[in-house]
């Protein structure tokens, strides 16, 4: 079911957005060569406790997950692009790391993701990350009242295709509110003018993610981490956005 939020409810979602941005900033800053992914999860967990927030991930067990997630942040490295389950791995120079985090504050959820390079960066990785960021900016700009979900999808796809990247539409953006994942689905490719109307009060996560040389993915033996079929690297950018009468409002901005 798609729910529309009142202006007052959107204001109540702001603290969750600020908190999610804070956690991503702190974990990204801590992601140095030699740091263990489990340490990044511990940092996020400590921040959740101190804030009195609730994790959206730790008990999360959708149909595509092998078991409850068990951690509080997604850490996807190199050929992993989504749902990266933190494990005993120390970051290496040149790793491409995507961090995806969602939490509930006072009953309202926000969801956001960033990708960074640890240490020395390859030009190809910087280009891939920049493309997801520009696609996110384009998707947000298209999230105008009176438009359609397809406008967002088409805007994201235009940026990706201009850089030569193909797009997987199995996973994409989604509704956000009292829970992390809700309707409508917001694919990263589509036709402008199609799909659910963008009405004031709609709150969605917009999340472009692209792989360097494929759009095919498979699930890692951990039952969660999604990796590229050909071993190429992936990047992911995401914000929680409210549609308002005045245009899109990014709730998870730093």
C-alpha atoms as a printed R data frame, in Angstrom:
    type eleno elety resid chain resno      x       y       z
1   ATOM     1    CA   UNK     A     1  0.000   0.000   0.000
2   ATOM     2    CA   UNK     A     2  1.258   3.464  -0.906
3   ATOM     3    CA   UNK     A     3  0.887   6.019   1.870
4   ATOM     4    CA   UNK     A     4  1.119   9.787   1.601
5   ATOM     5    CA   UNK     A     5  2.522  11.777   4.514
6   ATOM     6    CA   UNK     A     6  1.275  15.100   5.810
7   ATOM     7    CA   UNK     A     7  3.661  18.073   5.931
8   ATOM     8    CA   UNK     A     8  3.842  17.594   9.705
9   ATOM     9    CA   UNK     A     9  4.799  13.940   9.296
10  ATOM    10    CA   UNK     A    10  7.503  14.839   6.797
11  ATOM    11    CA   UNK     A    11  8.933  17.235   9.367
12  ATOM    12    CA   UNK     A    12  8.900  14.393  11.888
13  ATOM    13    CA   UNK     A    13 11.017  12.332   9.468
14  ATOM    14    CA   UNK     A    14 13.834  14.884   9.377
15  ATOM    15    CA   UNK     A    15 15.626  13.594  12.527
16  ATOM    16    CA   UNK     A    16 15.864  10.115  11.027
17  ATOM    17    CA   UNK     A    17 17.342  11.552   7.851
18  ATOM    18    CA   UNK     A    18 19.894  13.613   9.766
19  ATOM    19    CA   UNK     A    19 20.862  10.600  11.866
20  ATOM    20    CA   UNK     A    20 21.342   8.343   8.842
21  ATOM    21    CA   UNK     A    21 23.526  11.004   7.202
22  ATOM    22    CA   UNK     A    22 25.586  11.284  10.387
23  ATOM    23    CA   UNK     A    23 26.185   7.539  10.595
24  ATOM    24    CA   UNK     A    24 27.228   7.319   6.949
25  ATOM    25    CA   UNK     A    25 29.622  10.233   7.384
26  ATOM    26    CA   UNK     A    26 31.240   8.667  10.468
27  ATOM    27    CA   UNK     A    27 31.561   5.187   9.005
28  ATOM    28    CA   UNK     A    28 32.908   6.522   5.699
29  ATOM    29    CA   UNK     A    29 35.502   8.597   7.579
30  ATOM    30    CA   UNK     A    30 36.549   5.497   9.532
31  ATOM    31    CA   UNK     A    31 36.938   3.361   6.395
32  ATOM    32    CA   UNK     A    32 40.726   3.359   6.095
33  ATOM    33    CA   UNK     A    33 43.187   0.784   4.837
34  ATOM    34    CA   UNK     A    34 43.384  -2.009   7.421
35  ATOM    35    CA   UNK     A    35 40.005  -1.305   9.049
36  ATOM    36    CA   UNK     A    36 37.777  -4.362   9.411
37  ATOM    37    CA   UNK     A    37 34.227  -4.297   8.027
38  ATOM    38    CA   UNK     A    38 33.050  -5.586  11.403
39  ATOM    39    CA   UNK     A    39 34.547  -2.467  12.998
40  ATOM    40    CA   UNK     A    40 32.470  -0.258  10.689
41  ATOM    41    CA   UNK     A    41 29.385  -2.205  11.764
42  ATOM    42    CA   UNK     A    42 30.363  -1.724  15.425
43  ATOM    43    CA   UNK     A    43 30.688   2.044  14.905
44  ATOM    44    CA   UNK     A    44 27.215   2.187  13.352
45  ATOM    45    CA   UNK     A    45 25.804   0.004  16.130
46  ATOM    46    CA   UNK     A    46 27.277   2.264  18.824
47  ATOM    47    CA   UNK     A    47 25.789   5.338  17.168
48  ATOM    48    CA   UNK     A    48 22.370   3.655  17.069
49  ATOM    49    CA   UNK     A    49 22.572   2.891  20.793
50  ATOM    50    CA   UNK     A    50 23.685   6.391  21.721
51  ATOM    51    CA   UNK     A    51 20.881   7.975  19.692
52  ATOM    52    CA   UNK     A    52 18.209   5.607  20.962
53  ATOM    53    CA   UNK     A    53 17.421   4.710  17.363
54  ATOM    54    CA   UNK     A    54 16.424   1.322  15.984
55  ATOM    55    CA   UNK     A    55 18.200  -0.672  13.297
56  ATOM    56    CA   UNK     A    56 16.182  -1.495  10.187
57  ATOM    57    CA   UNK     A    57 18.615  -4.263   9.233
58  ATOM    58    CA   UNK     A    58 19.519  -6.441  12.180
59  ATOM    59    CA   UNK     A    59 16.283  -8.475  12.224
60  ATOM    60    CA   UNK     A    60 15.438  -7.872   8.563
61  ATOM    61    CA   UNK     A    61 14.536 -11.113   6.758
62  ATOM    62    CA   UNK     A    62 12.833 -10.577   3.386
63  ATOM    63    CA   UNK     A    63 12.225 -13.382   0.916
64  ATOM    64    CA   UNK     A    64 15.518 -12.740  -0.896
65  ATOM    65    CA   UNK     A    65 17.618 -13.009   2.294
66  ATOM    66    CA   UNK     A    66 18.855 -16.390   3.522
67  ATOM    67    CA   UNK     A    67 18.370 -15.447   7.194
68  ATOM    68    CA   UNK     A    68 17.927 -12.338   9.343
69  ATOM    69    CA   UNK     A    69 20.644  -9.862   8.302
70  ATOM    70    CA   UNK     A    70 22.198  -9.761  11.756
71  ATOM    71    CA   UNK     A    71 24.208  -6.523  11.251
72  ATOM    72    CA   UNK     A    72 23.236  -2.851  11.163
73  ATOM    73    CA   UNK     A    73 24.945  -1.531   8.012
74  ATOM    74    CA   UNK     A    74 25.578  -2.896   4.524
75  ATOM    75    CA   UNK     A    75 29.255  -2.934   3.512
76  ATOM    76    CA   UNK     A    76 29.705  -3.871  -0.152
77  ATOM    77    CA   UNK     A    77 33.295  -4.109  -1.415
78  ATOM    78    CA   UNK     A    78 34.498  -4.053  -5.037
79  ATOM    79    CA   UNK     A    79 32.389  -6.561  -7.036
80  ATOM    80    CA   UNK     A    80 29.745  -6.491  -4.275
81  ATOM    81    CA   UNK     A    81 27.226  -3.710  -4.881
82  ATOM    82    CA   UNK     A    82 24.170  -4.263  -2.655
83  ATOM    83    CA   UNK     A    83 23.300  -5.855   0.698
84  ATOM    84    CA   UNK     A    84 26.937  -6.462   1.604
85  ATOM    85    CA   UNK     A    85 26.962  -8.429   4.863
86  ATOM    86    CA   UNK     A    86 29.760  -7.185   7.150
87  ATOM    87    CA   UNK     A    87 32.306  -9.934   7.762
88  ATOM    88    CA   UNK     A    88 35.914 -10.417   8.842
89  ATOM    89    CA   UNK     A    89 37.613  -8.483   6.051
90  ATOM    90    CA   UNK     A    90 40.220  -5.727   6.365
91  ATOM    91    CA   UNK     A    91 39.974  -2.965   3.791
92  ATOM    92    CA   UNK     A    92 42.808  -2.781   1.285
93  ATOM    93    CA   UNK     A    93 44.279   0.090  -0.669
94  ATOM    94    CA   UNK     A    94 42.073   0.802  -3.678
95  ATOM    95    CA   UNK     A    95 38.956  -0.985  -2.441
96  ATOM    96    CA   UNK     A    96 35.664   0.461  -3.658
97  ATOM    97    CA   UNK     A    97 33.326   0.460  -0.652
98  ATOM    98    CA   UNK     A    98 29.575   1.096  -0.685
99  ATOM    99    CA   UNK     A    99 27.884   1.832   2.632
100 ATOM   100    CA   UNK     A   100 24.100   1.541   2.874
101 ATOM   101    CA   UNK     A   101 22.338   2.406   6.126
102 ATOM   102    CA   UNK     A   102 18.748   2.734   7.310
103 ATOM   103    CA   UNK     A   103 17.430   3.408  10.781
104 ATOM   104    CA   UNK     A   104 14.260   4.346  12.580
105 ATOM   105    CA   UNK     A   105 14.144   7.408  14.857
106 ATOM   106    CA   UNK     A   106 10.950   8.034  16.816
107 ATOM   107    CA   UNK     A   107  9.145   5.589  14.553
108 ATOM   108    CA   UNK     A   108 10.195   7.144  11.238
109 ATOM   109    CA   UNK     A   109 12.717   5.615   8.831
110 ATOM   110    CA   UNK     A   110 15.350   7.093   6.545
111 ATOM   111    CA   UNK     A   111 17.599   5.211   4.116
112 ATOM   112    CA   UNK     A   112 20.746   6.374   2.339
113 ATOM   113    CA   UNK     A   113 23.937   5.068   0.721
114 ATOM   114    CA   UNK     A   114 27.347   6.338  -0.364
115 ATOM   115    CA   UNK     A   115 30.295   4.842  -2.235
116 ATOM   116    CA   UNK     A   116 33.934   5.742  -1.615
117 ATOM   117    CA   UNK     A   117 37.401   4.514  -2.543
118 ATOM   118    CA   UNK     A   118 39.699   3.479   0.296
119 ATOM   119    CA   UNK     A   119 43.213   4.815  -0.248
120 ATOM   120    CA   UNK     A   120 44.435   5.106  -3.842
121 ATOM   121    CA   UNK     A   121 41.657   5.397  -6.412
122 ATOM   122    CA   UNK     A   122 41.384   4.047  -9.944
123 ATOM   123    CA   UNK     A   123 39.964   6.489 -12.472
124 ATOM   124    CA   UNK     A   124 37.394   3.865 -13.473
125 ATOM   125    CA   UNK     A   125 36.096   3.670  -9.903
126 ATOM   126    CA   UNK     A   126 35.866   7.438  -9.521
127 ATOM   127    CA   UNK     A   127 33.931   7.637 -12.797
128 ATOM   128    CA   UNK     A   128 31.535   4.909 -11.673
129 ATOM   129    CA   UNK     A   129 30.917   6.561  -8.299
130 ATOM   130    CA   UNK     A   130 30.475   9.976  -9.905
131 ATOM   131    CA   UNK     A   131 27.939   8.526 -12.332
132 ATOM   132    CA   UNK     A   132 25.793   7.138  -9.495
133 ATOM   133    CA   UNK     A   133 25.946  10.496  -7.732
134 ATOM   134    CA   UNK     A   134 24.970  12.444 -10.847
135 ATOM   135    CA   UNK     A   135 22.205   9.938 -11.572
136 ATOM   136    CA   UNK     A   136 20.911  10.429  -8.037
137 ATOM   137    CA   UNK     A   137 20.938  14.200  -8.506
138 ATOM   138    CA   UNK     A   138 19.050  13.807 -11.785
139 ATOM   139    CA   UNK     A   139 16.529  11.454 -10.211
140 ATOM   140    CA   UNK     A   140 15.886  13.862  -7.365
141 ATOM   141    CA   UNK     A   141 15.472  16.782  -9.773
142 ATOM   142    CA   UNK     A   142 12.843  14.741 -11.650
143 ATOM   143    CA   UNK     A   143 10.889  13.998  -8.462
144 ATOM   144    CA   UNK     A   144  8.441  16.840  -9.015
145 ATOM   145    CA   UNK     A   145  4.799  16.955  -7.916
146 ATOM   146    CA   UNK     A   146  2.564  16.182 -10.867
147 ATOM   147    CA   UNK     A   147  5.146  13.920 -12.442
148 ATOM   148    CA   UNK     A   148  5.411  10.140 -12.481
149 ATOM   149    CA   UNK     A   149  7.771   7.522 -11.071
150 ATOM   150    CA   UNK     A   150  8.914   6.903 -14.647
151 ATOM   151    CA   UNK     A   151 10.270  10.449 -14.802
152 ATOM   152    CA   UNK     A   152 12.716   9.583 -12.007
153 ATOM   153    CA   UNK     A   153 13.643   6.267 -13.605
154 ATOM   154    CA   UNK     A   154 14.226   7.837 -17.017
155 ATOM   155    CA   UNK     A   155 16.375  10.614 -15.562
156 ATOM   156    CA   UNK     A   156 18.587   8.095 -13.749
157 ATOM   157    CA   UNK     A   157 18.899   5.894 -16.830
158 ATOM   158    CA   UNK     A   158 19.856   8.801 -19.076
159 ATOM   159    CA   UNK     A   159 22.909   9.532 -16.929
160 ATOM   160    CA   UNK     A   160 23.956   5.873 -16.793
161 ATOM   161    CA   UNK     A   161 23.490   5.226 -20.512
162 ATOM   162    CA   UNK     A   162 25.427   8.373 -21.423
163 ATOM   163    CA   UNK     A   163 28.422   6.838 -19.622
164 ATOM   164    CA   UNK     A   164 27.925   3.438 -21.238
165 ATOM   165    CA   UNK     A   165 26.633   1.585 -18.177
166 ATOM   166    CA   UNK     A   166 23.819  -0.947 -18.387
167 ATOM   167    CA   UNK     A   167 21.132  -1.082 -15.699
168 ATOM   168    CA   UNK     A   168 19.711  -3.857 -13.549
169 ATOM   169    CA   UNK     A   169 16.092  -3.218 -12.503
170 ATOM   170    CA   UNK     A   170 15.692  -6.108 -10.029
171 ATOM   171    CA   UNK     A   171 16.539  -3.796  -7.147
172 ATOM   172    CA   UNK     A   172 15.948  -0.067  -6.981
173 ATOM   173    CA   UNK     A   173 14.311   2.645  -4.976
174 ATOM   174    CA   UNK     A   174 11.234   2.199  -2.820
175 ATOM   175    CA   UNK     A   175  8.754   3.815  -0.502
176 ATOM   176    CA   UNK     A   176  9.961   4.820   2.974
177 ATOM   177    CA   UNK     A   177  7.963   5.681   6.068
178 ATOM   178    CA   UNK     A   178  7.263   3.647   9.166
179 ATOM   179    CA   UNK     A   179  9.189   0.776   7.578
180 ATOM   180    CA   UNK     A   180 12.303   0.660   5.409
181 ATOM   181    CA   UNK     A   181 10.863  -0.901   2.269
182 ATOM   182    CA   UNK     A   182  7.403  -0.116   0.935
183 ATOM   183    CA   UNK     A   183  5.581   0.757  -2.250
184 ATOM   184    CA   UNK     A   184  6.111   2.119  -4.811
185 ATOM   185    CA   UNK     A   185  9.115   0.476  -6.452
186 ATOM   186    CA   UNK     A   186 11.383   3.059  -8.115
187 ATOM   187    CA   UNK     A   187 13.429   1.299 -10.825
188 ATOM   188    CA   UNK     A   188 16.615   2.823 -12.183
189 ATOM   189    CA   UNK     A   189 15.362   2.603 -15.767
190 ATOM   190    CA   UNK     A   190 11.956   3.373 -17.209
191 ATOM   191    CA   UNK     A   191  9.847   5.608 -19.402
192 ATOM   192    CA   UNK     A   192  9.026   9.187 -18.505
193 ATOM   193    CA   UNK     A   193  5.349   9.860 -17.962
194 ATOM   194    CA   UNK     A   194  4.636   6.318 -16.782
195 ATOM   195    CA   UNK     A   195  4.077   4.818 -13.352
196 ATOM   196    CA   UNK     A   196  2.623   6.019 -10.072
197 ATOM   197    CA   UNK     A   197  1.873   9.762  -9.817
198 ATOM   198    CA   UNK     A   198  4.296  11.838  -7.765
199 ATOM   199    CA   UNK     A   199  1.934  13.403  -5.250
200 ATOM   200    CA   UNK     A   200  2.886  15.693  -2.369
201 ATOM   201    CA   UNK     A   201  3.371  13.511   0.696
202 ATOM   202    CA   UNK     A   202  5.019  10.618  -1.133
203 ATOM   203    CA   UNK     A   203  8.343   9.679   0.488
204 ATOM   204    CA   UNK     A   204 10.727   7.451  -1.458
205 ATOM   205    CA   UNK     A   205 14.303   6.256  -1.477
206 ATOM   206    CA   UNK     A   206 15.973   6.980  -4.816
207 ATOM   207    CA   UNK     A   207 19.025   4.757  -5.286
208 ATOM   208    CA   UNK     A   208 21.003   4.430  -8.499
209 ATOM   209    CA   UNK     A   209 23.500   1.546  -8.465
210 ATOM   210    CA   UNK     A   210 25.565   0.497 -11.439
211 ATOM   211    CA   UNK     A   211 28.160  -2.137 -12.285
212 ATOM   212    CA   UNK     A   212 31.163  -1.360 -14.455
213 ATOM   213    CA   UNK     A   213 30.692  -3.883 -17.267
214 ATOM   214    CA   UNK     A   214 27.485  -5.860 -16.640
215 ATOM   215    CA   UNK     A   215 23.956  -5.636 -15.299
216 ATOM   216    CA   UNK     A   216 23.884  -9.246 -14.082
217 ATOM   217    CA   UNK     A   217 24.221 -10.126 -10.388
218 ATOM   218    CA   UNK     A   218 24.324 -13.204  -8.189
219 ATOM   219    CA   UNK     A   219 23.960 -13.829  -4.461
220 ATOM   220    CA   UNK     A   220 27.108 -14.590  -2.481
221 ATOM   221    CA   UNK     A   221 27.176 -17.806  -0.375
222 ATOM   222    CA   UNK     A   222 26.541 -15.620   2.701
223 ATOM   223    CA   UNK     A   223 22.932 -15.456   1.469
224 ATOM   224    CA   UNK     A   224 22.872 -11.663   1.282
225 ATOM   225    CA   UNK     A   225 25.663  -9.927  -0.603
226 ATOM   226    CA   UNK     A   226 24.868  -9.228  -4.266
227 ATOM   227    CA   UNK     A   227 27.882  -9.381  -6.591
228 ATOM   228    CA   UNK     A   228 28.451  -8.687 -10.268
229 ATOM   229    CA   UNK     A   229 28.328 -11.731 -12.513
230 ATOM   230    CA   UNK     A   230 31.632 -10.873 -14.185
231 ATOM   231    CA   UNK     A   231 33.618  -9.625 -11.190
232 ATOM   232    CA   UNK     A   232 33.442  -5.965 -12.201
233 ATOM   233    CA   UNK     A   233 33.025  -3.312  -9.539
234 ATOM   234    CA   UNK     A   234 29.836  -1.591  -8.456
235 ATOM   235    CA   UNK     A   235 28.823   1.705  -6.849
236 ATOM   236    CA   UNK     A   236 25.659   2.886  -5.123
237 ATOM   237    CA   UNK     A   237 24.237   6.287  -4.117
238 ATOM   238    CA   UNK     A   238 20.929   6.829  -2.313
239 ATOM   239    CA   UNK     A   239 18.821   9.453  -0.554
240 ATOM   240    CA   UNK     A   240 15.423   9.521   1.112
241 ATOM   241    CA   UNK     A   241 13.316  12.144  -0.658
242 ATOM   242    CA   UNK     A   242  9.902  13.621   0.117
243 ATOM   243    CA   UNK     A   243  7.711  14.974  -2.671
244 ATOM   244    CA   UNK     A   244  6.297  18.309  -1.548
245 ATOM   245    CA   UNK     A   245  4.169  20.968  -3.207
246 ATOM   246    CA   UNK     A   246  7.389  22.988  -3.620
247 ATOM   247    CA   UNK     A   247  9.376  20.124  -5.128
248 ATOM   248    CA   UNK     A   248 11.649  17.358  -3.829
249 ATOM   249    CA   UNK     A   249 12.973  17.585  -0.260
250 ATOM   250    CA   UNK     A   250 16.067  15.478   0.513
251 ATOM   251    CA   UNK     A   251 15.605  14.203   4.069
252 ATOM   252    CA   UNK     A   252 18.940  12.346   4.303
253 ATOM   253    CA   UNK     A   253 21.193  15.178   3.161
254 ATOM   254    CA   UNK     A   254 24.345  15.620   5.283
